[in-house]
Amino acid sequence: MSRPRVALESTVISHGLPYPENVKVARALEQVVRDEGADPVTIAILDGKVLYGLNDEQLERLAREGKAVAKLNLSNLASGVASGRPGSTTVAATMFLAKDRGIRVFATGGIGGVHRGAETSFDISADMTALAQFPVAVVSAGAKAILDLPKTVEVLETMGVPVYGWQTDEFPSFYRRTSGLKVDARYDDMKEMARAIDQQWKMGLNAGVLVCNPIEAQYELEEGVYTRALGAALAEADAGKIGGRELTPFLLGRMEKLTAGQSVFSNVKLLENNARVAAQLAAALG
């Protein structure tokens, strides 16, 4: 009998963390999935091929090249594969490729969503489009804290994407467990949540499902630290007129500096927690 599979993105390896920490974290996430009885499938592009699972040499190559690796979304995935250059997959691209291989569960840190000021910039992540189109359950700590969370939740509802809370009533805010925003349904039993997800797809509702798994309480950023750092990072981005694809990495980089590395520590811990829950969900889905 084959083991359940969990997709893992590769952008966190190339763009999320510095070398060699990125290698250690990538291997740790894969081990967390294995420890829960599932097989990790880290997805990336190397030498013009989509790879479903990376060996040690391939992982090391992706990690060493870091930000020189192309960051592939839905809009540049095909051209990235055709180029033959190394490429790491974002949430949206990973969802598409996981769906293509019949992998139904994907663990990430936080999804992209609606950026602050989107009413004038129209800056909305392709992750929203992917969640509306691809039947994959995405386990995350909500959406990235730098986003407009109320608008992100509203767009998910508009697109027909169920938002389920794993042992929470609230949509988490990445570094923090709460946001004041409600999820569509709360589940405290993994089999019950798996039944709801399975029913969604059996009924022909082929959108993805967002499973919100809050960061563990002992690892969340202290509220004052979080609020001050986020406010300062947003002000710097506004003053520097930074937007588009450069905005998210800029803000996350500034959060790291402004929290003296605490945000990176929290990020790694929530990634591990999401991988654990994703493996449990994959097993429950069967």
N, C-alpha and C positions, 0 to 999 in steps of 0.2 A: 504493500500500500504506500503510495507516495505521500510525502510530508507536505503540509501547507506551505505556501510561499509568501514572502513579504518583499515588496519592492522597496528599494532605498535609492534616493537621488544621489547624484554625484557632485552637484554644485556646492554642497557643504564641504566637500573635499578640496575642490580647486579654488573656490572663492570665499568660503565661510571661515576657514581657519588657516593659520600659518603653518608651514612645514617646520618640524615633523609632527606637530600636534595633530594635524589633519589625518595623518596615517594612523596614529594611535586611536583617534576617535572613530574613524571609519571601521577599523578592525573591531573595536569595542562594540559598536552598534551591531555588526554582523554576529558577534558572539552572543549578545543579549538575545537576538532573535533565535539563534540555535539553542540557547539554554531553555527557551520556552517551547522547544519542540518543532520549530519551523525552519525553513531554509531561506536565508537572506539572498536577495537578488539585487545587487548594486548595478545600476544601469548607467552606461557611459558610451561615448563614441571614440573609437581609436582606429586609425588607418582605414577610414571609410567604411567601418562596420559598426553596427549597433551591438554592444556586448551586454549580455544578460548574465551578470556575475563577473567579477574581476579577480584574476589571480594576483599573487603578491607583486609580481613584476609590473603588471598593468596598473595596480593601485599606486605603487610607488611612483610610476611615471606621471600619473595624473596629479598626484600630490606635489611632486617636485616642481612641475611646470606651473602649478598654481594659477595665478590670474592671467597667464599667457594662454591658458586653455579657453577656447570659445565657450561662452555661456549660451546654451541652446534652448530656445523657447519654441512655441509652435510656428512662429513666423520665419525662423531661420534654421529649423531643424533639418529640412531636406537639403538646403544649400550647405549646411555644416557637414552633413554626412558626405555629400558629393565632393567637398573640398579636400577630404582626406586628412584634415587637421584634427587634433584631439579636441573633444567637446564634452562638456559636462551638461547634464540635463536638469532643467528647472522642474518645479512642481508640475507645471502644465505638460511639458515634454515627457516627464517620467510617467504621468498618468496615461498619456496616449500610448506610449510604448508598453506599459504594463498591461493595458487593455488588450493590445495586439497579441500578447502572449497568454492571455487568460489569467493574469495575476489580479486578484480581486481586492487586495489590501496593500496599502502603501503608507509607510511611516515617514514623516518629515518633521521639521521644527515648527514652523508657522507658515500658513499660506500667504500669498500676496492677495491684495484686495483693492479697495478704493482708496486712493491717496488723498490726503488733505488738500483741499482746493480743487478737487476733481470737477466741481461744477463749472470751472473756467478752463482747467487744463485738460479735462477728459482723460486723466491718467488713471486707468483702471487695469489691474494686472490681468494677463491672459489666464491666470489661474482660475478666475471667475468663469471664463468661457469653457475651460477644460472641465471644471466641476459640473457645468450644465450639460456637457456632452458625453462624458466618458464614465461608464458604470464601474467605478473604483471607489472603495471606501478609503478615505484619507484621514489618518490619525495624526492630529496636530494639536499644539497648545494654542489653538485659536488662530488668529491672524497676527502678522508682525505688528508690534506695539506702535510703530511709527505711522501706522495707517489711520484712516478715519473709520473707526470700528463700527459706529452706528450705521454709516452708509454701506459698509461692507456687509453687515448682517442683512440690511434691507435689500441689497442687490442679490444676495444668495436666495432670499425668499422670492424675489421677482423671477429668478431663473429656475425656481422649482427644486432647489438643492436642499434636502433635509439636513438640519443641523442637530446632531444628537450630542448630549452631554454624558460623558462617562463619569459617573459618580459626582456630577455637578449639575446645578440648575442654571448656571450662568456661562455665557460665552467668555472664555479666558482671554487675557490680554498678553499672552506670550510670557513676559518676565513676571507677570502678576497673575494670580489665580482668578481674579474677578474683573468685571468691567461694568456691571450694572445692567448688562444686556442679557435677555433670556434665550435659552436654547429651545428648539421645538419639542424635544422630549428628553427626559433624563432616564438613564439606565444604570442600575446597580448590579445587574446580573448579565454576564457576557452572552449567555445563550439567548436571553430575551432580546438583546440588542442585535445579535446575529440574525434572529428570526425576522426582526423588523427590516433589516437591510436586505435579506434574501427575498422577503415579500415585495419590497420595492421593485426589484428587478424581475421577479416572476410576473408582476402586473404589467410589465412593459414600460415602467417608468425608468428610463435609462440614464438619468442623471447620476452623477456621483453622490456620495454621502460624506458629509464632513463630520468626523467624530472628534469632538473637543475633549481633550485630555489635559487638565490643568497641570502646570508645573507643581511638583511636590512642595508642600508648604515650607519645608526647611531650606529649600533652594531658591525661593522667589526673592526678587530684589526688594529691599526695604522701600516702602512707598515714597518716602521723602527723596531718597537717592534716585529712584526711578523718575519721579516727576521733574526734579531739577535737571537731570541729565537729558531727558527727552525734550524739555522746553528749550534748553540751550542748543541741542543738536538741530532742532527744527528752525530756530532763529538763525543759526549759522548757514543752514541750507538756503533759507529765504534771502539772507544778505548776499550770498554768493550766487544767487539765481541758478542753483543746481536743481535739475529736474530730469525727467525721463528715466532711462535705464541707469543713469549715474546716481540717482537719488537714494535708492535703497542701500547700496554698498557704502555710500558716504555717511548716511545716518547711522548705520550699524557700526561703522568704524568709529564714529564720534562717540557713540554710546559706550563702546569699549574703553576709550580714553577717559571719558568723563566719569565712568564708574570704577576706574582703576582696575579694569579687568573683570569686575564682578559680573557684568553682563555676559561675557564669554563663558564663565563658569556656569551660570544659570542656563545658558543656551545648551551646553553640553549635557547637563543633567536632564533637561526636558527632552532632548533628543533620545537619550537612553530610555527614559520613561515611555516615550511614544513608541519606540521600537518594541519594548516589552508588551505594551497593550496591543499593538498591531499584531504581534505574533499570537497572542491569546485570542484575538478576534479571528485571525485566519484559521486557527484550529477550530473555533466554534462554528465558522461558516462551513468547514469540512471540505 
